[in-house]
């Protein structure tokens, strides 16, 4: 079912909620420029295994409200996440991809140890590869004038992600697009998110994550796409040094969008980890 939560500043945060409310809670947090629909079958797989799953749209994305002040910083995103966690009766596990993983890591590292019971980072480490980050930024800054057709949008995605087969039916992309009054299709995110966050200097973002690592003491899993241009071997080694309890699960044939590239392998990895996390 669809639901909504109040973020830290009262913003409406949209979510899909499923599973037995008495089951262990799991929060899913998508990457920058994505929506809660990016998790593929992960939501259903977790529900089927008895988890109570809350799949969130971050502020400025999908069906959640846009921030009037354009604040999409890590502290703002983490404050929204904290507000959702505070509505639960026990600590959840956090599963975050890219921006969602960074948000989770930042919050866990700056909160009391009892806030969450487990942390899954999906293709994100404190020190990311700038070349990959720049590629994502270039994609998000392109096509500011939107698309005339759904096929045009599908072509843009295929050019950015050439290793993933282009779907014969691009209608699923409509979950990530909005039809505006000018008759054109635009990506679902607040343009201020791109202007103020995606174009920001990566070093500040990375410094916040490195500092947060000292406070991360809960079980942690990194799920890495082996074709990722965001996470390198050096980045993985650095995370394991900063958060020694980190386990690493490599997904072959997957890029940065691990859950979408290899659903079955991704789902198996997170379910196995969450089921043995006390």
Secondary structure, DSSP 8 states (H G I E B T S, - for coil): -EEEEE-TTS-EEEEEEES-TTS-EEEEE--TT--GGGGTTHHHHHHHTT-EEEEE--TTSTTS---TT----HHHHHHHHHHHHTTSSS-EEEEEETHHHHHHHHHHHTS-GGGEEEEEEES--SS--HHHHHHHHHHHHS-TT-BSSHHHHHHHHHHH-TTS---S-GGGGGGGEEE-TTS-EEESS-HHHIIIIITS-HHHHHHHHHHHHTT--SEEEEEEETT-SS--HHHHHHHHHHSTTEEEEEETT--S-HHHH-HHHHHHHHHHHHHT--
